[in-house]
Amino acid sequence: MRTWLTGILKHKIVDSMRKSGREQPVEGDASLEQLDALFDATGHWREPPQPWPEQALESKQFLQVLEDCLARLPARTARMFLMREHLGVETKEICKELGVTSTHAWVLLYRARQALRECLQLNWFGAKSK
């Protein structure tokens, strides 16, 4: 009886360790509440994004604000965003490089875009209107 119960306990411990190894906590969960504040109960923008001025991309001040916003992102999320959007690396290659699933990659990219939008809204567009 004791051997049998010890075997069951051993297998439960191994299962628990495997499960915790597979289910890594997602980076930036604290910022989800901030992102949720951008949308109303129906899923629509509370305040729609402003149009993107093309001349902003050439501005050194804008690039500095963008760099500061990227620095505020979790390291893995920022790296994912830069690899995909700036360097143009395919998602499959990024997943292989960072060791994430394609679903997780798209979640990280979504969160990066939303966080950058909010940061730029406050630090670039909001600063320009003042």
Sequence and secondary structure as in RCSB ss.txt:
>XXXX:A:sequence
MRTWLTGILKHKIVDSMRKSGREQPVEGDASLEQLDALFDATGHWREPPQPWPEQALESKQFLQVLEDCLARLPA
RTARMFLMREHLGVETKEICKELGVTSTHAWVLLYRARQALRECLQLNWFGAKSK
>XXXX:A:secstr
 HHHHHHHHHHHHHHHHHHHHHS   TTGGGHHHHHTTB TTS BSS      GGGGG HHHHHHHHHHHHHS H
HHHHHHIIIIIS   HHHHHHHHT  HHHHHHHHHHHHHHHHHHHIIIIIHHHH 
